[in-house]
Amino acid sequence: MTEELSPELNRLIQEKLQQGLYQSASDLLVDAMFALEEIERCERDLRAAIQLRVAKAGQSLSQPFDREAFRAEARRRLGLAG
């Protein structure tokens, strides 16, 4: 596959090659693709966590608020006594 790259992208690639961080543009592309995959995985995980918390919040809002249970949980998480 051959693609025409923008001057800005070519400049960035050349900078990395000149810094000695990569032996070739192909090596740089491989690392860039792995980084992109990791970013996309983190984004999927974050979206799933947000959806789960939104769903849980909706469930808990349908139940009466238990102030004492809330305070007890807060104290437990903060490591405070009774």
N, C-alpha and C positions, 0 to 999 in steps of 0.2 A: 504494500500500500504506500502510495506516495501522495503527500499532501503539501500544499503551499502554506507555509507558516508566515504569520505577520512579522514585520520587522521587530516589533517589541518582543515577541516570543523568541525569535532568533537571537536577539540581544541577551535575553535572560538565559537561554541555553548556553550561549558562548561564555557568559560570565561564570556559570557553574563549571563549565569545562576548564576555563582558565584558572579557576580557583583550585583545580585538581580534585574536585569532589567526585567527579565521574570520569571514566575513561572514554566514554562515547555518548552521543545523544541518545542512543538506544538504551544504555544503562540508566541514564537520567529518566527516560520515558518509563522504564520498568518501575523505578522507585516512585515516580509520580502516579502511576496507575495503582500501585499498592497503597499509596497514601490516599488516593481518591476512594478506593474500596473501603479503607478504614474509616474515612470521614462519612461515607454513605452508611456503613454499618452503625456507627455511633448515632447518626441521625435517625436511623430506623429504631434503634434501641431507645433513644430519647422519646421519639413519638409514641412508642408502645408504652413506655413508663408514664408518659403524660396521660394517655388514654386510660390506662389502668387507674391512675389516681383520680381522674375525672369521674370514672365509673364508680369508684369507691366513695368519692365525695357525694355523689348523687344518692348512693345507698345510705350513707350515714346521715344525710340530711333528712331522710324520710323517718329516721328514728329520733325520739326525744333526746335532747342534749343532757348528758349526765355530767354536771359540773364537778362533782366529787371524783368520779372516775377520771375525768380529764386532769384534775389537779394531782391525783395519785399517780397517773401515768407521767405527768410532767416531772413530778418529784423523783420518780423512779429513773427517768431518763437523765435527769440532772445529778443523780446520785445523792439526793437529799433525803434525810431521815423523815419518817412519818409525816 
